[in-house]
Amino acid sequence: VAGTVNFGSNLDVSPASAGIVTVTGSGSAALTVLTSNTTLENGKTYMLNASGLVLTLPASPSTGDAIDILNNVTGIHTVARNGSTIQSLSEDMEVNTQGIQFKIWYTGSTWSLF
């Protein structure tokens, strides 16, 4: 992963594995920059930084689980439902708008967008 992230003082950039960089700073939530396919985790914020990513939702979500997604690039990404529904539909979701930011929240019966 190459690039520069500027968030001010007290910044820590830690590579967790190939294609994933976690950025944290004092007083802020962690931001995970993705350049490869991944399984999303509850409570995290992800910035998509490569085209055509597959983002797999958690297999066993709990009511109130929430994930923030920011799309930083052009291209079509897939949010794979992993056995749950999204907006009550049994379909994966496509994200194709650069600059969009959204939260996906598990209501107890489906993943919903906010």
C-alpha positions in Angstrom: 0.0 0.0 0.0 1.4 3.3 -1.0 0.3 6.8 -0.3 0.1 9.5 2.3 -2.5 10.1 5.0 -2.4 13.3 7.0 -4.6 13.5 10.1 -2.5 15.8 12.4 -0.4 14.8 15.4 -0.5 11.5 17.3 -1.0 9.4 14.1 -0.2 5.8 13.9 -0.3 3.9 10.5 0.0 0.1 11.0 -0.1 -2.4 8.2 -2.2 -5.3 9.4 -1.9 -7.6 6.4 -1.5 -7.3 2.6 -3.9 -4.7 1.2 -5.0 -3.4 4.6 -3.7 -0.4 6.5 -5.2 0.7 9.8 -4.9 4.4 10.6 -5.6 5.7 14.1 -5.0 9.0 15.9 -5.8 10.3 19.3 -9.4 11.1 19.8 -10.5 9.5 16.5 -11.9 6.2 15.4 -9.7 3.8 13.4 -9.9 4.0 9.6 -9.0 0.9 7.6 -7.8 1.6 4.1 -8.6 -1.4 1.8 -6.8 -2.3 -1.4 -7.9 -6.0 -1.4 -11.0 -8.0 -0.7 -11.9 -8.4 2.9 -14.6 -9.5 5.4 -15.9 -6.5 7.2 -16.1 -6.2 11.0 -18.6 -4.6 13.2 -17.7 -1.1 14.5 -15.1 -0.3 11.9 -14.7 2.4 9.3 -13.3 1.4 5.9 -12.0 3.5 3.0 -12.0 1.7 -0.4 -8.8 2.6 -2.1 -8.8 0.1 -5.1 -11.3 -0.7 -7.8 -13.5 -3.8 -7.9 -13.3 -4.8 -4.2 -15.5 -7.5 -2.7 -16.5 -6.6 0.9 -18.1 -9.5 2.7 -20.5 -8.7 5.5 -20.1 -10.6 8.8 -21.6 -14.1 8.8 -23.4 -13.8 12.2 -24.4 -10.2 12.8 -26.0 -9.0 16.0 -28.8 -6.4 16.2 -27.2 -2.9 16.1 -23.9 -4.0 14.3 -22.8 -1.1 12.1 -20.1 -0.6 9.5 -19.0 2.7 7.9 -17.8 2.7 4.3 -16.2 5.5 2.3 -15.6 4.9 -1.4 -12.4 6.8 -2.5 -12.1 5.4 -6.1 -14.1 4.8 -9.3 -15.2 1.3 -10.3 -17.8 -1.2 -9.0 -17.4 -2.8 -5.6 -19.5 -5.6 -4.3 -20.9 -5.8 -0.8 -21.5 -9.6 -0.3 -24.4 -10.3 1.9 -22.9 -13.5 3.4 -26.2 -15.2 4.1 -28.1 -12.2 5.4 -30.3 -9.8 3.4 -29.5 -6.2 2.5 -32.5 -3.9 2.5 -34.6 -7.1 2.8 -33.3 -8.3 -0.5 -31.5 -11.6 -1.0 -28.9 -9.9 -3.3 -25.4 -8.6 -3.0 -25.1 -4.8 -3.2 -23.0 -2.8 -5.7 -21.3 0.4 -4.9 -20.2 2.5 -7.9 -20.2 6.1 -6.8 -16.8 7.7 -6.0 -16.9 9.9 -2.9 -19.9 8.2 -1.4 -20.0 7.5 2.4 -22.6 5.4 4.1 -23.3 3.3 7.2 -24.7 -0.2 6.9 -26.6 -1.2 10.0 -28.0 -4.7 11.0 -31.5 -4.3 12.3 -31.9 -7.8 13.6 -33.5 -9.0 10.4 -31.6 -7.2 7.5 -28.7 -4.9 6.8 -30.0 -1.4 6.1 -28.3 1.7 4.7 -28.1 5.0 6.5 
